Amino acid sequence: MGNRKSNAEKIQLDLNPTGNFWTDNGLVYLVNRFGQGVFSSKEILDYLVGELLRETGNKGEYYDEVTGEVKEYDKVNWVYPTNYFIKSVDSAPKVKVKIEGKERKLPTFPPRPTLKLELTGRENCCHFCGKKSRVTKIKMWMFPFVVTQDKFSNFYSQGKGDIFLCPRCALAGLAGYLTWLWVAQGKTLHFFLFYSNLEELQVFHKEVIEDSQISGGKGGNVKLSFYGPYLHETTMALLLKLFSYVEGRGEEDQISQEGRELLASLLGAQEVAPVAPLTLYAVSGVLGQAFDMKSFQEFSRLHLLYRLYKAWKKELGEARNPHRTVVNIFRQFQVREGNQYNTLWRDKVCWAVLEFADPFPHIESFLFEGRAKEKSPLFWGTEEVFQHYAKEVLGVDENLLKVLRGFGYSLGKKTEEKKDMGLLYGLRNAKNVEEFLKILNDIQFRLGITIPEKLLELGQGERIAGTPWLRVKTLLSIFAMNSYLRASSGNKEGGEEYEKSAE
């Protein structure tokens, strides 16, 4: 390894990517602050350390050896939640001092956490960018995923041994802490970074991310309409916020016209998908002595999600504020338990949508296990939004959806009139197609309503109109239970009071 020493290297700042999303976000931050060119690594390190330190509000004492006095100083620490990743503690020398007859040990100057870039004596290849230079052994303050070597191997295939970075990648890694959007709830921390073409990412940071960031407290540095302890629900809220920026209306109009145009391009607002689509990296973990990562997700089909969002707003044409209605539709999947909300259903629904999977089993579960106890139907517009999702994403036949919704309305109203809610639970609990057909037969005789023929046309592979019977059953039970809850709550049309809350 040669002799280790710390000194100021000259580094080249430019927009040549490393391919690592964390490092490249930090590199863009440095270029936005310093410009492109050759700079002293010490100058950059000192600047970043200054940006990442904050006064804690607490006071300490030190002994001034020049004046022989005990003086007060303002304590500083790494800004929250960076302090869970950067553990450097300044160890100022201490002396014994007698104060009012009592002996105390005090530092000889105000302790201030700092970082050192310790470089090898000979050149080696950087594991991130591949360039040859003097390198430093990777630490958590350069890359937050360095918790243990086995976890780091998830991000770097050769991560079983020592990882070395050049000064440029190490400092860009430190700058990464100034680029993230983060949200915390209790001990749970979610943080988000974006990546695409670095030239576009540079403008994206300057015109979108920096305008989205607020002064970080204990809750986060981005304001979201909803969030929780789970990753996908918070990710969905962040994306809905970004989607709202494209049109730049009302309370969401925070970013510049240039930022909106770039965001529209990266999200594929045009018919042609973007050449370098925006990618979101979402990380979730628990704060303790350090950050314990629990989940890492990459979302690269944001342009398809944005198109869904636009279509949803079109489906909600009668809403006074379509964006707010979409937000409230996703926010509603929570149940109060004591002084807190259980948002696990919301996370499952958001997970399914973000992955273009099936959200309906989770919506069904939420209705029967959550809303049924509260005797409260789904938020206005929910059926429209998810009916469109079923058609466009899951390929459910549009005519079948109309049949299911119409019959579900009738079934829900009739079971409420007859006070025969057990039929709805029987429908929900059908475990196979035979049980499904049997409960439909029971419904026909006990409620005196006719079953649509389309629901009885069982095709190859136990499909109804090309859709698996289980999905048909789930959709029908959702429409029926929601209709039941509307009727039992006195909201016969299922709209007005929910529409008002969408403002």
N, C-alpha and C positions, 0 to 999 in steps of 0.2 A: 504493500500500500504506500510505502514511502512516508515521509514526515507529513503530518497534518499541520496545516496552519490556516489562519483566517486572514484574508486580505481582500482588497477591492479588485475584482476582475472587471474588465470591460466586456459588456454584453451587447449584442445586437437585438434591438427591438424591431420586429416587423410582423407581418401577418401571414408568415409561413406556418401552416398548422402542424401540430404534433400528432393529431389524430386522437388525442385524449381530451374528452369533453371538459373535464375540470381544468386542466392546464390551459386549454385554448380559450376558455372564458376568461381566465386570469390574464392571458396574453393580450386579449382584446382590451381589458381594463387598463393595462399598462400603456398600450399604444394610445388609448384615449386620453390618458393623463400626461404622458411624456412625449408622445409623437413617435415617429419611426426614426431610428438612428442608433448610434453607439452611446452607451451610458455607463456610468460607474455602478457596479452592483451594490456598493455601499450606499450610494445616494438613493437608489430604489428601495433597498431594504429599510433604510431609516424612514423613508416616506411611508412605506406600508405599515411599519410598526407604529408610527404616529397615528395613522388612520384607524388602527385596530385597538388602540389603548383608550380607555375612558376613565375618568375619575369615578370612584365608587361612592363618593359622598362621605366616606369615613376619613378620620384623621389619624395620623401616626406621629411618632416623635423620633428625632435623630439628634446625635450629639455633634455640634459644629466644633471641630478641633481647632479651628482658627480663632474663633471668638470664645471658646470654652463654654458655650451656652447650649441648652437643650431647646430645640426648635420644633415647631409643628410643621407637618407637610400633609398634602392631600394624597391619599392612597389611590393608586391606579391599578387596573387589571385589564385583561383582554376583554373586549366587548362581548356581552352575552349574545348568542350561545357559543361564540368562538372560543371562549374560555374552557369549553369541554374538549376542544381539539388541540389547543395550544397550551402546553403545561409549563413553559419556561418561567422560572421564578428567579428574580434577581437576588443574589446572596451578597449583600453589602457587608463588608467587615464590621465587626462589632467591638465595642470597648466597654469596660466596666466603669460605670459612673455612679458616684454617690449623690443621691438627691434626698434632701431632708433626712439624712442619716441612713437611708436605705440604698443598698447597692443594686443597680440595674444594669442590664446589658442593652446597649442601644447601638443602632447602626451609625456609621460615621457620615453618611449622606443619605438622602431620601432614596429608598430602594425603588427601582423602576424596572419592570420586566423588559427583557430585550431578547433578541435572537441573533445568532451568529451563523454565518455561512462558512462551515469548516470544509475546506477543499483538500483533495488529495494532492500529493506532491507531483504526481505524474498524470499524464492525460489518459482518458479512458472514454469509451462510448457511452453516451447517455441512453438509458433504457427507454426513454420516452421519444425523443426526437432523433436519436441515432447519431448525432454529431459528436465528434471527438473533441474533448476539452478536459480540463481539470474538473473533477466531479465531486459531489457530496453524497453521502449515504442518506437515503430517503428517510424522512421523519414525518410524523403526523401533521406537523404544522405546514408541510409542503403538500400533503395529499391526505385528506381526511379519512380515507379508507384504510390507512395503515394502522390497524388496531392490533391485529396479530397476523403473522405470516400466512396462516391458513385462510383467513378471510381475504387477505389481499390477493391471493391466488385466483379469486373469482374475477378479478379485474385484469390481472396480468399473468399470463400462462407460465411465466418463469419466476413467479413470485415466491418460490419456496426458499430462495436464498436472499442475499443482500441485493437491494435495488439502488442504482446510482443515477443521479440526475446532474445535468449541467447547471450552471448558475441561472441561465435563462429559464429553464423549466422549473427549477426550484422556486425562483421568485414569482414566476407566473402562478405556481401552485399556491403560494401565500396570498397573492392577489385574488385568487379564486374565492376567498372568504368574503371579499367585498362585492362579489357579483351575484351571490345567491339570493333568491327569494325564499324566505323561511317562515314557518308557522309552528308555534309550539302550543301544546295543551297539556298542562301538568308536566310530566316527565317525558312525554312523547314529542319528538321533533321531526317535522317534515321539511325537507329543503329541495329546491328545484333549480335546475340550470338548463340552458338552451344551447343548441348547437346547429349550425348549418355552415354555409360558406363564410369564411372569416371576415371578408369585406362586408358582407351583409350583417354578420353578427356584430361587427363594430358599430354600425348605424343602429341596429336593434337595441344594443345596450344603451347607447346614448339617447335615443329617441323614445324608447319604450320602457326598458327595465329601470333606468334611473328615475324616470318620471313616475313609475309604479311604486318605487320604494318609499317607505315612510320611516320616520325615526323608530328604530327598533326598541320595543319595551320587552316585557316578558312574553308577549303574545305573538310577536312576529314583526316583519318589516314590510308586509303587504296586507292590505285590507281586503278581506274576502266576505262574500255574503253568507257563507257557512263554512264550517270546517269541523274536524273532529279528531279522534285518536287514531283513525285509520287513513291509509294513504290514498286510496282511490277516491273517497268522498272529497278530500281536500284538493286533489288533483283536478277533479271535475269543476269545483268552484273556481279554481285558478283559470282553467281554460275558458269557462263561461265569461270570466272577467276580460280575458284577452279578446274573445270573440266580440264582446260588446264594444271594444275600442275601434274596431274596423269602421263602424258607422259613425262613431264619435258623437253620440247624442246624450244630452241631459247630464246626469250625475257621473256618467262614465267617461265624459269628454275630458280626459286628463292629459292626453298626449298630443304631439304636434301633428300637423297634416302629413309631414314627411314620414313620421312614425307610423301613422295609420296606413299610408300607401304601402310602405314596406311590409307591415304586418299582413295587409291584405294579400300582397304578392306571396309571402312566405306561407300563408295559410291556404293558398290556392283559391282565392275568391273568384278568379277567372275559371273558365271551363277547363282549360288545360292545367294539369297538375304541375306544380312548381318543379323546376329542374333540381334544385337543392332544397327539399322541403324541410321546414323547421322540425327539429326533434327536441322533445322534452325528456329530461332525465329527472326522475322523482325518487327521492331516497327517504326512508323512514327508519327511525330508531329510538332508542331510549337513552335519556341522559342520566348518567350516574357519575362515577369517578372519571369516566371518559364516555365517548359516544359508542353505544352498542347497536350496530346496524342490524335491523330486522328485515328490511325489504328494499329492493332496488328494482325499479321498473323503467323501461325505455318506451316512450310513445312516439312513433314516427308517422302515424297516419292522421295527423292533426287536420290535414286538408279535408279528409273524408268526414271527420267529426264536425268541422266547421260547416260543411255542406248540409249535414243533418240539422245542425243548429239553425241555419237559414230556412230549411224546409219546415222545421218546427214552428218558427215564428210565422211562417205563411199559413200553416194550419191553424194558428191561433189568431187569425185575422180580426176576430171580434174583441180581442183583449185590448184594454186601454194601454197597456205597456207589455208587449209580447216578450221582451227580454226578461223583465221582472217576473213574468208568469213562468217562463222556463226555469228560472232560478228557483222559484218557490215550489215548482213541481219536484225538483230534485231535493230540495231542502226538507220536504215534508216527511221523508222516510225515516222518522225517528220517533221514539216513544219515551215519555217522561218516566223515570224510575227514581222516586224520591226527589232529591234536589238536582238530579242530573238527567241528561238525555242519553238513551241508548241509541247509538247511530249505526249499529252493525248492519241493519237492513239497508240503510242509505249507502253504506260502503259496498255492499254486495250488488245493489242495483247499478251504482256508478261503475264498479268493476266490469259488469257485464257490458254496459254501453261502451266503455273505453276500449274493451277488447272485441267489440262487435259480436258478443255472445248473446245468450238468452237471459233477459232480466225477469221474465214473467214468473218463474217459480218463486223468486224473491218478493215480487210485488204481491203475489197470491199469499205467501206466508205473512207478509206485513199486514194485509187486509184482514186475514182470519185470526191472526194472533195478536195484532197490535190495534188496528182501528176498530175491530169488532168490539173490543172491550170499552173503547172510548165512544162507540156508537157515532163515529164520524167518518163520512165518505172521503174519497180522495180529492185532492185539490182540483179546482176547475181547470180543465185543459189536459189533465193527465191522460185521459183516454185517447184524446186526439194525438198527443205526442207519441204515445207508445203504440197506437194503432198504425201510425205512419212508420214507426221503427219496425214493427212486425212485418209490414208489407215490403219495405225497401231493403232491410238488412237480413231478415230471416226468410223472406220469400213467401210469406203467407198470402194466399189468394185473396184479392180485394173483396170479391163477392162473399167469400166465406167469412171474412171479418165483419161485413155488414150483417150477415145472418147471425153471427155470434153476438154482436152488440145488440141487435134488435131483440133477439130471443132472450139474451141475458137481462135486458131491461125488464121485459115482461116477467121473467122468472123471479127476479128480485122483488118486484112490486107485489107479485102474487104471494110469495112466501111471507112477505111482511104482513099482508092482509090476513093470511091464514095463520100467522104466528107459527110457521113451520120451518124455522131456521135449520132444523136438523137435515133437511133435504140439501141445503147448500153445503153443509159439512160432509154429507154423504158424497156429493159430487166432488168436493175437493179431495176426499180421501180415496177415491177410486184408484186401485193399484194396477188394474189391467183393463183391457178394452171390454172384456165381458162385464166387469163391474160398472164401467162407464155406461154401457148400453142398458144395464139393469136399472141404474139410477135414473136414466132418462125415461125408462118405462114407468118407474115409480112416480116421477114428476108428472107424467101425462095423466095417470089415474088419480093421484092424490090432489092435484091442483086443477085438473080439468082443462089443461092447455095442450095444444097440439105441438108436437116436436117437429121442427123443420126437417123435411126429407133429406136435405143436404147433409145433416148431421148423422144420418143413418146409412149413408152411402160409403161403406167401408171398402177401401181398395187394397191393392197389393201392398204388403209390408205394414198392414194395420194403419193405413193413411186415410185421411178424410180430405178430399179435394187437394191431394198432394201434400198435405201437412200431417206429421205424426199425430196420432190420436191423443197422446199425452199433452202436446202443446194445445190442441183444440180444447181438451178438457180444462187446462189451466186458464186459457183465455176466457172461456165461458164462465168459469167460477169467479174470475176477476170482475167481469161485467155484471154478473148476477149479484155478487156480494156488494159491489159498489152501489148498485141500484137499490138493494135492500137497505143499506145504510143511509142513502139519501132519503128514502121513503120514511124510515124510522126516525130520522132527525127532523122531519118536517120540510126538508128541502126537496120538493117534488121534482123540480126541474134540474136540480143539481148544479146550479151555476152562480146565481147572483152574489151570495155572500162570499163565495170564494173569489169571484172576479174582483170584488171591491178590495180584497186584501192583496191583490196583485199590483196595486198602485204603488 
